[in-house]
Amino acid sequence: MLRPLALLCLLASLVPLARAQVEPLVVERLRAPRAPSVDVGDRTMTLVRIDLSAYRLRFLNESHDGPRRPLPDWVRDFRLAGGINAGMFLPSGRSCGFLMAEGEVRSDRHPAATRWNALLGFSPLGEDAPLAIGGGCGADLPAMRARYGSVLQSRRLMIDCDGRPTGWRTNRFSAAAIGRDAEGRAVFVHVRTPYRMQVLSEMLADGLGLRGLAFMEGGPEASLVVDVPGAEVREMGSYEDGFYPSDDNHEFWDLPNVVGFERR
């Protein structure tokens, strides 16, 4: 949602906490090597790696798929295997950036690419990879629209397509993000502990094989759900400087736009 988070619409080793693998899905929980500058949170970083030969991604939007609801309800109502935020949104529910779902433009907003520099593309129209990260590390919006049926412009690229952190300076907040790894899998990321995104990007770029990561949402609305037997995930955000400076949120907030994944 558009708030103070964005006013316009070390390598110690990563400590594994848990890992669940239900082919072709992997859930990893890692302890972040750096403590946050605000004394809240358990430093857990959750990564869900999704094999796109077995799962397909899809957008769900309040404008087309019924009223906004918490992410677990989106997953349940549409019989998804899981989901995450589909970027920041205006009070109306409209995406802050461009959004096209299966060839249909659902948000024709075009914020400056210098500040909204991440693109997510899936549902390829040709022989392209099933998921692409563009913008600051790849194809621009016209090229992505020509190659993919579903395209989202999001606030910021956190890790480029060579796996390098981009140095985005922010306030501190919980975060949700979507990327791809060196094996071509989609990677959904959630970190409830509030970090500045420059710090979080540097930690996520360290040895996890990410090749592009786009920020989706921050604060209490940042959500991640997986509903697969043996690999269940229920993650919600909380802290956000200037909006919700507390770690006491324990409910999923309503979302108007999500990226879900389902079995092919």
C-alpha positions as CSV (number, residue, x, y, z in Angstrom):
1,M,0.0,0.0,0.0
2,L,1.2,3.6,-0.7
3,R,2.4,5.0,2.6
4,P,5.5,6.5,4.2
5,L,7.2,3.3,2.9
6,A,7.2,4.9,-0.6
7,L,5.7,8.3,-0.8
8,L,5.3,7.9,-4.6
9,C,2.8,5.8,-6.4
10,L,28.9,-10.0,6.4
11,L,29.1,-12.4,5.4
12,A,29.1,-14.4,8.5
13,S,27.4,-17.6,7.5
14,L,23.6,-17.8,7.0
15,V,22.4,-20.2,9.7
16,P,19.7,-22.7,8.4
17,L,16.8,-22.9,10.9
18,A,14.7,-25.4,8.9
19,R,14.2,-26.8,5.5
20,A,11.2,-28.6,4.0
21,Q,11.3,-30.1,0.6
22,V,8.1,-31.4,-1.1
23,E,9.1,-31.9,-4.7
24,P,9.0,-29.6,-6.6
25,L,8.8,-27.1,-3.7
26,V,11.5,-26.1,-1.2
27,V,10.9,-24.0,1.9
28,E,14.0,-22.7,3.6
29,R,14.2,-20.8,6.9
30,L,17.5,-19.0,7.6
31,R,18.7,-16.9,10.4
32,A,19.9,-13.5,9.1
33,P,23.6,-12.9,10.0
34,R,23.0,-9.3,11.0
35,A,20.9,-8.0,13.8
36,P,18.3,-5.3,12.9
37,S,18.9,-1.8,14.1
38,V,15.6,-1.9,16.0
39,D,15.4,-4.5,18.7
40,V,12.5,-6.6,17.5
41,G,12.1,-9.8,15.5
42,D,13.8,-13.2,15.4
43,R,15.9,-12.5,12.2
44,T,14.2,-15.4,10.3
45,M,14.3,-15.2,6.5
46,T,11.9,-17.4,4.7
47,L,12.5,-18.5,1.1
48,V,10.1,-20.6,-1.0
49,R,11.6,-22.0,-4.2
50,I,9.0,-23.0,-6.8
51,D,9.7,-25.3,-9.8
52,L,7.8,-23.6,-12.6
53,S,7.7,-26.8,-14.7
54,A,5.3,-28.1,-12.0
55,Y,3.6,-24.9,-10.9
56,R,2.2,-21.8,-12.8
57,L,2.0,-18.3,-11.5
58,R,-1.1,-16.2,-11.7
59,F,-2.3,-12.7,-10.7
60,L,-5.5,-12.3,-8.7
61,N,-7.0,-8.8,-8.4
62,E,-9.8,-7.3,-6.4
63,S,-11.0,-5.6,-9.7
64,H,-11.6,-9.0,-11.3
65,D,-11.6,-11.8,-8.7
66,G,-13.8,-10.5,-5.9
67,P,-13.2,-8.3,-2.9
68,R,-9.9,-7.9,-1.2
69,R,-9.2,-10.4,1.6
70,P,-6.3,-11.7,3.6
71,L,-3.8,-13.8,1.7
72,P,-4.8,-17.2,3.3
73,D,-8.3,-16.5,2.0
74,W,-7.1,-15.8,-1.5
75,V,-5.2,-19.1,-1.4
76,R,-8.1,-21.1,0.0
77,D,-10.8,-19.5,-2.2
78,F,-8.9,-20.1,-5.4
79,R,-7.4,-23.5,-4.4
80,L,-3.8,-22.2,-4.8
81,A,-0.7,-23.9,-3.5
82,G,0.4,-20.5,-2.1
83,G,0.8,-16.8,-2.7
84,I,2.5,-13.5,-1.9
85,N,1.8,-9.8,-2.4
86,A,1.6,-8.5,-6.0
87,G,3.2,-5.2,-5.3
88,M,2.2,-2.0,-3.5
89,F,-1.3,-0.5,-4.1
90,L,-3.3,2.7,-3.9
91,P,-6.2,3.0,-1.5
92,S,-8.5,2.1,-4.4
93,G,-6.7,-1.2,-4.6
94,R,-5.2,-0.4,-8.0
95,S,-1.5,-1.4,-8.4
96,C,0.9,1.5,-8.0
97,G,2.7,0.4,-11.1
98,F,1.8,-1.2,-14.4
99,L,0.0,-4.5,-14.1
100,M,-1.1,-6.8,-16.9
101,A,-2.7,-10.2,-16.3
102,E,-2.8,-12.8,-19.1
103,G,-2.8,-10.0,-21.7
104,E,-5.3,-7.8,-20.0
105,V,-4.1,-4.4,-18.6
106,R,-5.4,-4.0,-15.1
107,S,-3.3,-1.0,-14.0
108,D,-2.1,1.3,-16.7
109,R,0.0,3.4,-14.3
110,H,3.5,4.3,-15.5
111,P,5.6,5.6,-12.6
112,A,9.1,6.7,-13.5
113,A,11.3,3.7,-14.3
114,T,14.2,5.4,-12.5
115,R,12.3,5.0,-9.2
116,W,10.0,2.0,-10.0
117,N,12.8,0.0,-11.6
118,A,11.7,-3.7,-11.2
119,L,9.6,-5.7,-13.6
120,L,8.2,-9.2,-13.1
121,G,7.1,-11.2,-16.1
122,F,5.5,-14.7,-16.4
123,S,3.1,-16.6,-18.7
124,P,5.6,-16.4,-21.6
125,L,4.2,-15.9,-25.1
126,G,7.1,-17.7,-26.8
127,E,10.1,-19.8,-25.7
128,D,11.2,-17.5,-23.0
129,A,11.9,-18.6,-19.4
130,P,8.7,-19.1,-17.3
131,L,9.7,-16.2,-15.1
132,A,11.7,-13.1,-15.9
133,I,13.0,-10.2,-13.8
134,G,13.4,-7.0,-15.8
135,G,13.7,-3.3,-15.5
136,G,17.0,-2.4,-13.8
137,C,18.6,-5.7,-14.7
138,G,17.0,-6.7,-18.0
139,A,14.3,-6.0,-20.5
140,D,12.3,-2.8,-20.2
141,L,8.5,-2.6,-20.0
142,P,7.7,-2.7,-23.8
143,A,10.0,-5.6,-24.2
144,M,8.5,-7.5,-21.3
145,R,5.0,-6.8,-22.6
146,A,6.0,-8.3,-25.9
147,R,7.4,-11.5,-24.3
148,Y,5.0,-12.2,-21.4
149,G,1.3,-12.3,-20.9
150,S,1.5,-11.2,-17.3
151,V,3.7,-8.3,-16.2
152,L,4.1,-6.2,-13.0
153,Q,6.1,-3.1,-12.4
154,S,7.1,-3.0,-8.8
155,R,8.8,-0.4,-6.5
156,R,12.4,-1.5,-6.6
157,L,14.9,-4.1,-7.7
158,M,16.7,-5.5,-4.6
159,I,19.1,-7.9,-6.3
160,D,20.1,-7.6,-10.0
161,C,20.2,-10.5,-12.5
162,D,23.8,-11.1,-11.7
163,G,23.0,-11.7,-8.1
164,R,24.3,-8.4,-6.8
165,P,22.5,-6.2,-4.2
166,T,21.4,-2.9,-5.6
167,G,22.0,-0.6,-2.6
168,W,18.4,0.6,-2.0
169,R,18.4,2.9,1.0
170,T,15.1,2.9,3.0
171,N,13.5,3.1,6.4
172,R,13.1,-0.2,8.3
173,F,10.2,-2.6,7.7
174,S,9.1,-6.2,7.2
175,A,9.4,-7.2,3.6
176,A,8.0,-9.5,0.9
177,A,9.7,-10.0,-2.5
178,I,9.7,-12.2,-5.6
179,G,12.8,-13.3,-7.5
180,R,14.3,-16.2,-9.4
181,D,17.3,-18.3,-8.7
182,A,20.2,-19.7,-10.8
183,E,18.1,-22.8,-11.5
184,G,15.2,-20.8,-12.9
185,R,12.9,-21.4,-10.0
186,A,10.6,-18.6,-8.7
187,V,11.6,-17.6,-5.2
188,F,9.1,-16.0,-2.8
189,V,10.9,-14.2,0.1
190,H,9.5,-13.0,3.4
191,V,11.3,-11.4,6.3
192,R,9.2,-10.1,9.2
193,T,12.1,-8.7,11.1
194,P,12.5,-5.0,10.1
195,Y,15.6,-4.2,8.1
196,R,16.7,-1.4,5.8
197,M,16.4,-2.8,2.3
198,Q,20.1,-2.2,1.6
199,V,21.0,-4.4,4.5
200,L,18.4,-7.1,3.6
201,S,19.5,-7.1,0.0
202,E,23.1,-7.7,0.9
203,M,22.2,-10.6,3.2
204,L,19.9,-12.2,0.6
205,A,22.6,-11.8,-2.1
206,D,25.1,-13.7,-0.1
207,G,25.2,-17.3,-1.2
208,L,21.5,-18.0,-1.9
209,G,21.8,-18.2,-5.7
210,L,19.3,-15.4,-6.3
211,R,19.4,-13.9,-9.9
212,G,17.0,-11.0,-9.6
213,L,14.7,-10.0,-6.7
214,A,11.9,-7.5,-6.9
215,F,10.4,-5.8,-3.8
216,M,6.7,-6.4,-3.4
217,E,5.4,-5.0,-0.1
218,G,6.6,-3.9,3.3
219,G,5.2,-3.5,6.8
220,P,2.2,-5.3,8.2
221,E,0.7,-6.1,4.8
222,A,3.7,-8.1,3.7
223,S,2.4,-11.7,3.5
224,L,3.5,-15.2,2.4
225,V,1.4,-18.4,2.5
226,V,2.1,-21.9,1.3
227,D,-0.6,-24.5,1.6
228,V,1.1,-27.8,0.6
229,P,1.2,-30.8,2.9
230,G,4.6,-31.0,4.5
231,A,5.6,-27.4,3.6
232,E,3.0,-25.1,5.1
233,V,4.0,-21.4,5.6
234,R,2.0,-18.6,7.3
235,E,4.1,-15.4,7.4
236,M,2.8,-11.9,8.0
237,G,4.7,-8.6,8.4
238,S,4.5,-6.1,11.1
239,Y,7.0,-3.3,11.8
240,E,7.3,-0.3,9.5
241,D,8.9,3.0,10.4
242,G,6.5,6.0,10.3
243,F,3.4,3.8,9.9
244,Y,3.4,0.7,12.2
245,P,6.5,0.9,14.4
246,S,5.6,-2.3,16.4
247,D,6.1,-6.0,16.2
248,D,2.7,-6.8,17.6
249,N,0.7,-7.5,14.4
250,H,-0.6,-11.1,14.4
251,E,-3.2,-10.9,11.8
252,F,-3.0,-11.0,8.0
253,W,-4.2,-7.8,6.5
254,D,-6.5,-7.5,3.5
255,L,-4.8,-7.4,0.1
256,P,-6.4,-6.4,-3.3
257,N,-3.6,-7.9,-5.5
258,V,-1.7,-11.2,-5.1
259,V,0.6,-13.5,-7.0
260,G,-0.5,-17.0,-6.5
261,F,0.9,-20.3,-7.7
262,E,-0.9,-23.5,-8.5
263,R,-0.2,-27.0,-9.9
264,R,-0.1,-27.3,-13.6
